[in-house]
Amino acid sequence: MYLLTLKDRKDDGAYAVADKYGEKVLFFFEEEDDAVRYAMLLEEDPEYEKEMEVVEVDDEMAIRTCKMYNYKYTVVTPNDIIIPPKA
């Protein structure tokens, strides 16, 4: 799986989106191409203005870590269509 981080700032954490309750949800992408496309959409948003980097992560460890820290996540499959929220 793949996730997004700020370019050259991987230690600052992964990209997450606030859900309708204001809680952050981490996006895991099954396909690298989908993660790259989403990052490009973020970078094209003039209000966002941050360069993203796609990072490959171990599926099981990433999900286990989210569950251990009670962090919400979603797995984006090739069949999903997602667009970044407005900044």
C-alpha positions as CSV (number, residue, x, y, z in Angstrom):
1,M,0.0,0.0,0.0
2,Y,1.0,3.6,-0.4
3,L,0.4,6.8,1.5
4,L,1.2,10.5,1.1
5,T,3.5,12.6,3.1
6,L,4.9,16.1,2.6
7,K,7.9,16.0,0.3
8,D,11.2,15.9,2.3
9,R,9.2,15.9,5.6
10,K,8.2,12.2,6.1
11,D,8.8,12.5,9.8
12,D,5.9,15.1,10.0
13,G,3.4,12.3,9.4
14,A,1.1,11.1,6.7
15,Y,-1.6,13.0,4.8
16,A,-5.1,12.6,6.3
17,V,-8.5,14.2,5.6
18,A,-11.0,15.4,8.1
19,D,-14.3,13.5,7.9
20,K,-17.7,15.0,8.5
21,Y,-17.1,14.8,12.3
22,G,-13.8,16.6,12.1
23,E,-11.8,13.4,12.8
24,K,-8.8,12.7,10.6
25,V,-8.8,9.7,8.3
26,L,-5.6,8.4,6.8
27,F,-5.7,7.3,3.2
28,F,-4.0,4.1,2.1
29,F,-3.9,3.5,-1.6
30,E,-3.7,0.0,-3.0
31,E,-2.1,1.2,-6.2
32,E,0.9,3.6,-6.5
33,D,-0.6,5.2,-9.6
34,D,-3.7,6.2,-7.7
35,A,-1.6,7.8,-4.9
36,V,0.4,9.7,-7.5
37,R,-2.7,11.0,-9.2
38,Y,-4.2,12.1,-5.8
39,A,-0.9,13.9,-4.9
40,M,-1.0,15.7,-8.3
41,L,-4.6,16.9,-7.6
42,L,-3.4,18.2,-4.2
43,E,-0.4,20.0,-5.8
44,E,-2.6,21.6,-8.4
45,D,-4.9,23.2,-5.8
46,P,-3.6,26.8,-5.4
47,E,-4.8,26.9,-1.8
48,Y,-2.9,23.8,-0.9
49,E,0.6,24.6,-2.4
50,K,2.4,21.7,-0.8
51,E,4.5,19.2,-2.7
52,M,3.6,15.6,-1.8
53,E,5.6,12.4,-1.9
54,V,4.2,8.8,-2.3
55,V,5.6,6.4,0.2
56,E,5.2,2.6,0.2
57,V,4.2,1.0,3.5
58,D,3.8,-2.5,4.7
59,D,0.0,-3.2,4.6
60,E,-0.3,-5.3,7.8
61,M,2.0,-3.1,9.9
62,A,0.3,0.1,8.7
63,I,-3.2,-1.1,9.6
64,R,-2.1,-2.6,12.9
65,T,-0.5,0.7,13.8
66,C,-3.7,2.6,13.0
67,K,-5.7,0.1,15.1
68,M,-3.2,0.3,18.0
69,Y,-3.4,4.1,18.2
70,N,-7.2,4.2,17.4
71,Y,-6.5,6.2,14.2
72,K,-9.1,6.1,11.5
73,Y,-8.0,5.0,8.0
74,T,-9.5,3.9,4.7
75,V,-8.1,1.8,1.9
76,V,-8.5,3.4,-1.5
77,T,-9.0,0.7,-4.1
78,P,-8.6,1.0,-7.9
79,N,-12.4,1.1,-8.1
80,D,-12.7,4.1,-5.8
81,I,-12.9,7.7,-7.1
82,I,-11.8,10.3,-4.7
83,I,-11.0,14.0,-5.0
84,P,-9.2,16.2,-2.4
85,P,-11.4,18.3,-0.3
86,K,-11.2,22.1,-0.6
87,A,-8.2,23.5,1.4
